[in-house]
Amino acid sequence: MVAHIQQLVADDFAALNRTVVAQLHSEVPLIESIGHYITEAGGKRMRPVLVLLTSNNLGYTGNDHIELATVIEFLHTATLLHDDVVDMSEMRRGRPTANTKWDNPSSVLVGDFIYSRAFELLVNIGDMAIMDVMASTTNKISEGEVLQLINQHNPQATEADYMQVIRHKTAILFAAACKSAAILAGADDTTRDNLHNFGLQVGMAFQLVDDVLDYSGSSEAMGKNVGDDLSEGKPTLPLIYVIEHGNDAEKALIESAIRTGASENTETIMDTVKKSGALEYTKAKAVECIDSALQCLDCLPENDFKNGLAAVADAALNRES
C-alpha cells in the first residue's frame, strides 16, 4: 500500500493494527504464534484500508469502523492460511508459509479460529445488514475456492470460468469492505451499491494484475515464487489467452502445462506467454475494471478520502508485488 494512502487515515490505521494484535489473543499459544506470524508479515492491509477510507469519506463519526476493518483483515488472513494449505504453497510475503513453518492441520485450525473471531467482532458491531454482507461474502469466497479447485488442471477452462473464480475468490471481499463501511455510515442504497461495485472492480483488477505478475514479476518483489500458479496447474487468464490465440504448438504446450503442472519446460512456457500478448491483454482487462471502478465514485462527497479510494484503485492496477 502506498504510504500516502495510509497517511490519510493514519490514526485509524494505527488503531486497526492495535485491534488486530489484541483480537489475536488466545489462551492457546500456537494460535497466537501463527496468527501473529501471518498478520505481521508485511501485508498491505489494502482491504481494511478501504473500510477506513469509505467510512471517513461518508462522515462516519463512531468507532465501529475499526472493528469492521479488523473483520475484513481477519477474513482475508483466514483465507490466506487455508489457501496455502490447499495450494501447498511454501512462500508468502517473502517468508515460509505458516503451513511450511508449522504444518497443515495447525494452519487450517488457526484459520478457523481467525474466521470465528471475525464473526465475534461482527456481533459486537451488532448490525444485521453488515452481518448479512459478511455471511454472504464468506459463502461466495468458499464457492470461489471450490470453483478454482474444479478448474485446476483443466485446459478447457474459459475466460468466463476464470472471471467467475476471481470474482468470488478475491474481488468479493474488496466489495464487502466498501459496502459494509457504507452501511455503517448510514449511506443510501444507491451509494452502497456503487461502493460494492467499486470494490468488486478493484478486486478484479487486483487479481488480474496478480496473474500478470506471476509471469512478469520477481520473487523478491512479490514475496512468492514466480510461476507458482503455472506449477499448480491453474488456468489463469494469460494461459487461457494463449490457448485461444496461440498456434497449435503453443496451445499444446500450455494445455500440457495446465494438465500436469509445469515441472518441465517452465522457461519455454514463460517465454511463450510473454511473447503471445497474453500479459498485455490481461492488463488491459484490469484497466477496464479500474475505469469502471472510478466511475462508481462519482456519487461520493469530494474530499481527501475519495481521492484515497481512487489512489487505492490506481495502486491495485500499477503494483509490482
Beta strands, then each sheet from edge to edge (+ up, - down):
strand 1: 91-92
strand 2: 95-96
sheet 1: 1+ 2-
end
